[in-house]
Amino acid sequence: MNIQHQDLNIVAACRNPDKLISQFSGEVRQGDLRDSNYLDRVLAGVDIICHTAGWSSFENSGEQCNKAYLEPTIDLIHHANEWRVSRFVNLSSIYVCPPSQRNNAAVKGKPNRNWPMMNCHIAVEDYLHHFQQARCQFVNLRLGLYSGKRLNMGLLSLLLCRNQQAFLPYLSGTFGHFPIIDGRDIGQAFARAALGPFETPYSSLNIAGPQTPTHQQVMEFIAAQIQTSPLSAGLPSLLASPILWLQNEIHKINKQPLLTAAMRNMLKSPVIDNTLANQQIGYDPQVSWQASLLDTLELYKKQSLNTDVSQPNRALNL
């Protein structure tokens, strides 16, 4: 919307129009991606797809993730090809790779037996990369840690919900970073990926904020805002990991784990840079991690955040 491209008409495809931002005045096509008839209706006249639909899960819920995300996404890809869509921009994650490889968007994702949702992202990436006889270009965006306005799912929300439940260490060293990205910069990345120049059938880019703060910087900032910190003391990864595992065995929140294996995996990240995305599509993130966290914490102060390690089933309804 901010780009105000002369020939760009935005169509919002969503289950619930009430969740769209108030400033949006374009066409809305309401429905569910698991409905094949809806896929034909929603793609009529569409030239570019930004596939940002997703499912948030940090537990071993493979069948649920497949039904809620993987199968509808593969079906959408086939419909896009049949409707001769020119470009398909896909939402993925830097966390598809092991920590040491997360700053390289060209590296193939590695499946994780404790994180079926991330395995679904890997499956979609592989499918796009090797799609035979594709009529459109595929652009894969691996995003960092979500932050910003209206955020009520993901790792940041879960850490804030678990605040004061137990003494939890944060990681120091090479993998003790949070690649925070604000929703507004995510929007910029998708707009640039939709309209930018690509010469290959498949491209993959890392997308993060303007800086990658350390765990310590983030925890100190959060503590200054709400007088407490979700993660309390810095430890090297080799020491922090077993402590986090032990705390998970001891403490439960509403019968759910304190930190699942997937959440502990997501805590590990190196510095993520946007060099390739800047060179390829001119991506230039504008929102600092501090400003983005202030928006997240404002929501935290005003209402109860989602405590579930997976989206509730009711979120699947129209």
Secondary structure, DSSP 8 states (H G I E B T S, - for coil): --S--TT---EEEES-GGGS-TT--SEEEE--TT-HHHHHHHHTT--EEEE-----B-SS-HHHHIIIIIHHHHHHHHHHHHTT-SEEEEEEEGGGS-GGGTT-TTS-----TT-HHHHHHHHHHHHHHT-TT-SSEEEEEEE-EEESTT--SSHHHHHHHTTTSS--EEEESTTBB--EEEHHHHHHHHHHHHHS---SSEEEEEE--S---BHHHHHHHHHHHHSS-SS-EEEEHHHHHHHHHHHHHH-EETTEESS-HHHHHHT-B-----HHHHHHH-------HHHHHHHHHHHHHHS-----SB--GGGG--
